[in-house]
């Protein structure tokens, strides 16, 4: 490449320089340019497509290219499939308007690996005011972006944990306030059983990283202590959204306890059939709990406290609805809840 006469380029005066160093300022500047750890390039604004005419060692190290692969090329060779077109437009506008600019954009090394580049560039004028070069410096922001992303994820996780903890505490508060018994020992046992139900659901969520849970697994976990071998589960594979796991678990727990105490599971021949279907329109589900083989229904049926808690959980926590039907063979409960399913 032909050497240019740079006598008309005086450049900016040093911000601080001694009288002894002033005569050598250009040589010192060139040495600093080459030895600095900050990647830098200079492009020729007088040639078509602004080719690179100068690049330091730090630039070659950052990008992975050799000198012969860089000189004479436009800096766009660092762009790739995910480089923001908006960021590129900002650069073009600054060049066109002959002004400084600082833009962060995704660039790519020679091996194809991406890195976030904080690019600062500015025009270099000759004595007549014409732009003859562009100076560009780069800062690799990849690690900063990674840490920022981790911090954002951690912040979102803390907010999610806080939200879910508040939901659980609301459920526990309801359990403590609403559980009734004149016997202190029975009261303590009732509260303990319900909190243990939430704990089993919590273990499921924790095991799966607080993400979606298979509905079948959520139900089976709650009925296991009360006769899982006499429960028939049928329905499609539905993933339950995390926020719905604990309220639905408490609901199933109340039905299972009631069945074991007064319903079909209190008899050796009794069974429970639990079936469900998805409701795509509402991202919800319809669940049917049907007991058979238990004692005959009482002539006068009064909703027990467990029933009250179960139905309140569906209505208040999940904004759903329940229908209860007493048949000769046992009770049949139909539940519908919206916005509780997740995509697999």
PLY file of the C-alpha trace (Angstrom):
ply
format ascii 1.0
element vertex 344
property float x
property float y
property float z
element edge 343
property int vertex1
property int vertex2
end_header
0.00 0.00 0.00
1.37 3.39 -0.97
2.44 5.60 1.90
0.46 8.80 2.27
1.87 12.23 2.88
0.61 12.97 6.39
2.20 16.40 6.70
-1.23 18.03 6.45
-2.50 16.01 9.40
-1.48 17.68 12.62
-4.00 15.94 14.80
-5.17 16.95 18.25
-2.66 18.45 20.60
-1.75 16.28 23.61
-3.78 17.01 26.72
-0.59 16.91 28.79
3.01 16.85 27.52
6.37 18.12 28.69
8.53 20.36 26.57
11.09 17.59 26.21
8.52 15.09 24.87
6.68 17.52 22.60
9.01 17.07 19.59
8.54 13.28 19.79
4.80 13.34 20.41
3.93 11.70 17.07
6.37 8.85 17.57
5.18 8.41 21.15
1.56 8.42 19.99
2.33 5.74 17.40
4.03 3.60 20.06
1.09 4.04 22.44
-1.33 3.11 19.65
0.49 -0.15 19.02
1.12 -1.13 22.63
-2.17 -0.21 24.25
-4.40 -3.07 25.30
-7.40 -1.34 23.76
-8.15 -2.54 20.21
-7.87 0.32 17.71
-8.13 0.85 13.96
-7.85 3.72 11.52
-9.81 3.74 8.24
-9.19 5.90 5.17
-12.11 8.27 4.63
-10.79 9.38 1.24
-11.06 5.94 -0.33
-14.18 4.13 -1.39
-15.69 1.90 1.31
-13.39 3.26 4.03
-10.72 0.52 4.15
-8.66 -0.16 7.27
-5.16 1.30 6.90
-3.93 0.81 10.44
-4.76 -1.73 13.18
-2.96 -2.44 16.42
-2.02 -5.76 17.97
-4.93 -5.64 20.43
-7.41 -5.42 17.54
-5.88 -8.46 15.85
-5.95 -10.36 19.15
-9.60 -9.47 19.79
-10.82 -10.45 16.33
-8.51 -13.39 15.63
-7.50 -12.09 12.19
-4.02 -11.59 10.81
-2.82 -8.21 9.55
-3.11 -9.26 5.89
-6.76 -10.26 6.45
-7.65 -6.89 7.96
-5.83 -4.20 6.01
-7.74 -2.84 3.04
-11.11 -4.14 4.27
-14.15 -2.29 5.56
-14.88 -3.02 9.21
-18.19 -4.63 8.27
-16.40 -7.97 7.96
-16.88 -8.18 11.74
-20.66 -8.17 11.35
-22.72 -11.35 11.33
-26.25 -12.78 11.38
-27.24 -11.29 14.75
-25.61 -7.88 14.32
-28.23 -5.22 14.91
-29.20 -3.35 11.75
-30.15 -0.40 13.94
-26.63 -0.23 15.39
-25.15 -0.38 11.87
-27.47 2.44 10.80
-26.22 4.54 13.73
-22.64 4.06 12.54
-23.48 4.98 8.96
-25.35 8.10 10.09
-22.41 9.27 12.19
-20.00 8.76 9.27
-22.31 10.60 6.92
-22.71 13.50 9.36
-18.96 13.55 10.14
-19.38 13.30 13.91
-18.23 11.15 16.78
-20.35 8.23 17.91
-20.37 5.40 20.41
-22.33 2.26 19.54
-22.57 -1.17 21.14
-23.11 -3.98 18.66
-22.61 -7.71 18.29
-19.55 -8.59 16.20
-17.92 -11.87 15.24
-14.35 -13.14 15.44
-12.61 -15.05 12.68
-13.61 -18.36 14.30
-17.27 -17.31 14.23
-17.61 -16.69 17.96
-19.64 -13.58 18.82
-18.55 -10.76 21.10
-20.20 -7.54 22.22
-18.23 -4.58 20.92
-18.46 -1.10 22.41
-17.28 0.86 19.37
-16.24 4.50 19.65
-15.13 6.28 16.53
-14.40 9.82 15.48
-13.38 11.64 12.30
-9.85 12.95 11.74
-9.67 16.19 9.73
-6.88 17.70 7.70
-5.89 21.36 7.89
-8.68 22.31 5.49
-11.32 20.62 7.65
-11.87 17.67 5.32
-12.35 14.26 6.92
-9.45 12.09 5.82
-9.52 9.26 8.36
-11.76 7.66 10.94
-10.33 6.48 14.23
-12.09 3.62 15.98
-11.54 2.03 19.39
-13.24 -1.11 20.68
-14.04 -2.46 24.14
-15.00 -6.11 24.51
-18.21 -5.98 26.55
-19.01 -9.70 26.35
-18.12 -10.51 29.95
-19.96 -7.44 31.21
-23.03 -8.49 29.25
-22.79 -12.01 30.67
-22.60 -10.72 34.24
-25.43 -8.28 33.56
-27.55 -11.10 32.18
-26.83 -13.21 35.28
-27.75 -10.29 37.53
-30.99 -9.72 35.60
-31.82 -13.43 35.83
-31.06 -13.43 39.54
-33.25 -10.37 40.02
-36.12 -11.99 38.13
-35.65 -15.18 40.15
-35.75 -13.25 43.43
-38.94 -11.51 42.34
-40.45 -14.86 41.36
-39.41 -16.47 44.64
-40.84 -13.51 46.53
-44.11 -13.76 44.62
-44.42 -17.50 45.17
-43.42 -17.24 48.81
-46.19 -14.70 49.32
-48.65 -17.08 47.67
-47.59 -19.94 49.92
-47.75 -17.75 53.01
-51.26 -16.69 52.00
-52.25 -20.35 51.78
-50.67 -21.12 55.14
-52.39 -18.10 56.68
-55.74 -19.36 55.37
-55.03 -22.85 56.73
-54.16 -21.54 60.19
-57.10 -19.12 60.33
-59.76 -21.42 58.91
-58.86 -24.78 60.40
-61.34 -25.47 63.19
-61.32 -27.84 66.13
-62.15 -27.58 69.80
-59.39 -30.09 70.48
-55.92 -28.51 70.39
-54.27 -31.77 69.34
-56.72 -32.30 66.47
-56.28 -28.69 65.40
-52.49 -29.06 65.35
-52.71 -32.32 63.39
-55.07 -30.78 60.81
-52.81 -27.78 60.27
-49.75 -30.02 60.08
-51.31 -32.27 57.44
-52.20 -29.30 55.25
-48.77 -27.73 55.57
-47.22 -31.10 54.72
-49.37 -31.14 51.59
-47.86 -27.80 50.56
-44.39 -29.13 51.44
-44.84 -32.12 49.10
-45.84 -29.76 46.31
-42.88 -27.52 47.14
-40.52 -30.50 46.87
-41.87 -31.24 43.39
-41.34 -27.65 42.31
-37.86 -27.49 43.80
-36.86 -30.75 42.12
-37.88 -29.31 38.74
-36.32 -25.89 39.23
-39.64 -24.16 39.93
-40.85 -24.80 36.42
-43.87 -26.66 35.10
-44.95 -29.92 36.75
-46.81 -32.89 35.18
-50.38 -32.77 36.45
-50.40 -36.54 36.96
-47.36 -36.32 39.23
-48.81 -33.42 41.22
-52.01 -35.41 41.88
-50.29 -38.70 42.71
-48.02 -37.00 45.24
-51.05 -35.83 47.20
-53.08 -39.04 47.20
-50.19 -41.41 48.00
-50.62 -41.11 51.79
-54.32 -41.95 51.57
-54.50 -44.94 49.22
-52.86 -44.34 45.88
-53.32 -48.00 44.91
-57.08 -47.48 44.88
-56.96 -44.34 42.78
-57.30 -44.53 39.00
-55.77 -41.57 37.16
-56.62 -40.93 33.52
-56.04 -38.00 31.23
-53.62 -36.51 28.71
-50.14 -35.37 29.63
-50.67 -31.84 30.88
-47.95 -29.64 32.33
-49.14 -27.57 35.25
-47.85 -24.01 35.56
-45.73 -23.52 38.68
-48.03 -20.93 40.26
-50.94 -23.41 40.24
-49.16 -26.42 41.74
-49.53 -25.66 45.44
-53.16 -24.46 45.40
-54.22 -27.47 43.32
-52.19 -29.75 45.59
-54.02 -28.44 48.63
-57.35 -29.00 46.86
-56.49 -32.64 46.04
-55.23 -33.12 49.58
-58.56 -32.00 51.05
-60.50 -34.33 48.77
-58.20 -37.25 49.62
-58.46 -36.64 53.37
-62.24 -36.42 53.13
-62.39 -39.64 51.07
-60.16 -41.42 53.59
-62.18 -40.17 56.55
-65.76 -40.35 55.31
-65.83 -41.37 51.65
-64.80 -44.19 49.37
-61.26 -44.62 50.72
-62.66 -45.29 54.19
-63.89 -48.68 52.86
-61.64 -51.51 51.67
-63.63 -51.81 48.43
-63.77 -48.10 47.70
-62.05 -46.38 44.78
-61.42 -42.91 43.43
-61.32 -42.13 39.72
-59.55 -38.89 38.81
-59.72 -37.76 35.19
-58.89 -34.54 33.43
-58.85 -32.75 30.11
-57.26 -29.59 28.85
-59.32 -26.49 27.98
-57.17 -24.82 25.27
-59.33 -21.70 25.00
-58.53 -20.65 28.57
-55.20 -22.46 29.00
-57.05 -24.29 31.73
-58.17 -27.74 32.67
-61.29 -29.62 33.74
-60.78 -32.21 36.46
-63.29 -34.81 37.66
-63.01 -36.53 41.06
-65.42 -39.48 41.34
-65.74 -41.81 44.33
-67.31 -45.28 44.26
-67.62 -48.18 46.69
-67.80 -46.07 49.81
-70.51 -45.80 52.46
-73.96 -44.64 51.30
-74.33 -40.86 51.20
-75.93 -39.41 54.31
-79.51 -38.29 54.05
-78.60 -34.81 55.22
-75.38 -33.68 53.67
-73.49 -30.78 55.12
-70.25 -29.55 53.61
-67.40 -30.31 55.97
-64.61 -27.90 56.74
-62.22 -29.69 54.36
-64.76 -29.19 51.59
-65.01 -25.49 52.41
-61.21 -25.08 52.23
-60.98 -27.10 49.01
-63.61 -25.07 47.19
-62.26 -21.76 48.54
-58.81 -22.67 47.25
-60.16 -23.28 43.75
-62.22 -20.10 43.70
-59.87 -17.65 45.39
-56.43 -18.92 44.48
-57.11 -20.20 40.97
-60.26 -18.25 40.00
-61.94 -21.53 39.10
-65.27 -23.20 39.80
-66.44 -26.46 41.41
-69.60 -28.52 41.11
-70.45 -31.29 43.58
-72.99 -34.01 42.84
-74.07 -36.71 45.30
-74.92 -40.03 43.66
-75.90 -43.39 45.12
-72.42 -44.75 44.37
-70.63 -41.75 45.86
-69.71 -38.12 45.32
-68.70 -36.64 41.95
-66.82 -33.33 41.85
-66.11 -31.38 38.68
-63.52 -28.59 38.73
-62.59 -26.07 36.04
-59.64 -23.69 36.43
-58.23 -21.25 33.82
-54.64 -20.23 33.09
-52.94 -23.16 34.81
-51.39 -25.12 31.95
-47.96 -24.63 30.41
-46.58 -25.64 27.04
-44.49 -28.80 27.16
0 1
1 2
2 3
3 4
4 5
5 6
6 7
7 8
8 9
9 10
10 11
11 12
12 13
13 14
14 15
15 16
16 17
17 18
18 19
19 20
20 21
21 22
22 23
23 24
24 25
25 26
26 27
27 28
28 29
29 30
30 31
31 32
32 33
33 34
34 35
35 36
36 37
37 38
38 39
39 40
40 41
41 42
42 43
43 44
44 45
45 46
46 47
47 48
48 49
49 50
50 51
51 52
52 53
53 54
54 55
55 56
56 57
57 58
58 59
59 60
60 61
61 62
62 63
63 64
64 65
65 66
66 67
67 68
68 69
69 70
70 71
71 72
72 73
73 74
74 75
75 76
76 77
77 78
78 79
79 80
80 81
81 82
82 83
83 84
84 85
85 86
86 87
87 88
88 89
89 90
90 91
91 92
92 93
93 94
94 95
95 96
96 97
97 98
98 99
99 100
100 101
101 102
102 103
103 104
104 105
105 106
106 107
107 108
108 109
109 110
110 111
111 112
112 113
113 114
114 115
115 116
116 117
117 118
118 119
119 120
120 121
121 122
122 123
123 124
124 125
125 126
126 127
127 128
128 129
129 130
130 131
131 132
132 133
133 134
134 135
135 136
136 137
137 138
138 139
139 140
140 141
141 142
142 143
143 144
144 145
145 146
146 147
147 148
148 149
149 150
150 151
151 152
152 153
153 154
154 155
155 156
156 157
157 158
158 159
159 160
160 161
161 162
162 163
163 164
164 165
165 166
166 167
167 168
168 169
169 170
170 171
171 172
172 173
173 174
174 175
175 176
176 177
177 178
178 179
179 180
180 181
181 182
182 183
183 184
184 185
185 186
186 187
187 188
188 189
189 190
190 191
191 192
192 193
193 194
194 195
195 196
196 197
197 198
198 199
199 200
200 201
201 202
202 203
203 204
204 205
205 206
206 207
207 208
208 209
209 210
210 211
211 212
212 213
213 214
214 215
215 216
216 217
217 218
218 219
219 220
220 221
221 222
222 223
223 224
224 225
225 226
226 227
227 228
228 229
229 230
230 231
231 232
232 233
233 234
234 235
235 236
236 237
237 238
238 239
239 240
240 241
241 242
242 243
243 244
244 245
245 246
246 247
247 248
248 249
249 250
250 251
251 252
252 253
253 254
254 255
255 256
256 257
257 258
258 259
259 260
260 261
261 262
262 263
263 264
264 265
265 266
266 267
267 268
268 269
269 270
270 271
271 272
272 273
273 274
274 275
275 276
276 277
277 278
278 279
279 280
280 281
281 282
282 283
283 284
284 285
285 286
286 287
287 288
288 289
289 290
290 291
291 292
292 293
293 294
294 295
295 296
296 297
297 298
298 299
299 300
300 301
301 302
302 303
303 304
304 305
305 306
306 307
307 308
308 309
309 310
310 311
311 312
312 313
313 314
314 315
315 316
316 317
317 318
318 319
319 320
320 321
321 322
322 323
323 324
324 325
325 326
326 327
327 328
328 329
329 330
330 331
331 332
332 333
333 334
334 335
335 336
336 337
337 338
338 339
339 340
340 341
341 342
342 343
